[in-house]
Amino acid sequence: MNEYLVIIQTLIMLIALGAYIKSNRDKHEYQKIQNINEFTQRYSDIVYNFSEKIIIEDLPIASLNEYDKYKLIREMRRYFDLCFDEYMMQKREYITEDVWSVWRGGMRRAMERKPFRDSWTILKKDTAYGDEFDTFMDGLKNKKR
């Protein structure tokens, strides 16, 4: 009789353990989705504040008046901070390769535009992202346009 009780208790514990593992896996997946949503919202907020004239016309920063240059550099700092955070998410394997591919492709496309390249050149002088990230962004900046 005791043997059956031990077997039943063991089965109940295994079922509970399985439910716990599944619950944690679901939480982890939910957190990944939340992170991606948060990063997407940050990106949208930043891009919304970019001047369409600057981005669409691909104007060099030197052509801007001081106020517009200040505004652009402020938003570009937010953009590159976001890129760094995305880069670190990928390095720590917090996102899938598919998500990273999309984010990296967006960075590559952005760095094809003069305002982004100019801003990166300015901002990396006074921002400590680290050599690895700097090299990554410089690689995007120097891709054939």
Helices and strands as residue ranges (DSSP letters): H 2-49, H 52-57, G 61-63, H 66-91, H 97-111, H 114-123, H 131-141
